[in-house]
């Protein structure tokens, strides 16, 4: 059974380089000064309680270390080599955190407000979007390049292309979407799929063969998103098909659009969370869904042998699921969003 230990320490301050963020960031705590040793058994998670702060959970010992404090995070992601964490704030700022030294460095994007940031497979670049365009930048802040109009960028496994979504509204209020790919120098843009709906969050498989995406479904007023339908296509846009998770409701679409899909490292399965608080595994070879657990924010470990997720029954906590069974531990946190397992 995992044990629990929270580490809360002092705050250091950093001043953002962008003028519109400078005053706000001077009043926000960034890294706590707490560090964690390099290990491959650490899960990054965000805790939402006033601010979204970053923690690291050691699944072997149960040690829980707070890495940021008073830091309004909306995203955190391990670099491919596991040496840094990519942090995006609700102010649209982008930072890199070294968890071994507690040093935080801002990636200077000028006055571009960042969302949906993603590491390149080699960790040298970062793709991100603002309100209407997709960009790429070196992880050291050099060579900022606007690639195209669009949203929700994701890298091809070979790091040569980025896929993204563009949307247009018809005169009768319908949304039409295109999923496109572009080379990382901005050349060679091609439309992979034209889709009669509000497509979003395209996700390239680790083996490069497939792309998943969601169709967002809005409420009767056309404002709030109630969930999503799940689609799969070949990487060239062919063989489009809608997938049918087992639990469906007339009131809510099956997929929780706020919880990312998680590919197995070998590209053979995905994890998804539905709107009823249940986690399923989808196997591409058999085209079958299998119930996994009751919970949210499921992620694979790097070897593809275990699944971690936030449990939804009893106290808030994190569970590990493997062929040997399930192991859970309660956490002294509010909502814990699991964002990635350290490579």
Secondary structure, 3 states (H helix, E strand, C coil): CCCCEEECCCCCECCCCCHHHHHHHHCCECECCCCCCCCCCEEEEEEECCCEEEEEEECCCCEEEECECCCCEEEEEECCCCCCEEEEECCCCEEEEECCCCEEEECCCCCCCCEEEEECCCCCEEEEECCCEEEEEECCCCCCEEEEECEEEEECCCCCEEEEEEEEECCCCCEEEEEEEEECCCCCCEEEEEECCCEEEEEECCCCCEEEEEEEEECCCCCCEEEEEEEEEECCCCCCEEECCCCCCCCCCCECCCCCCEECCCCCEEEEEECCCEEEEEECCCCEEEEEEEEEEEEECCCCCCEEEEECCCCCEEEEEECCEEEEEECCCCEEEEEEECC
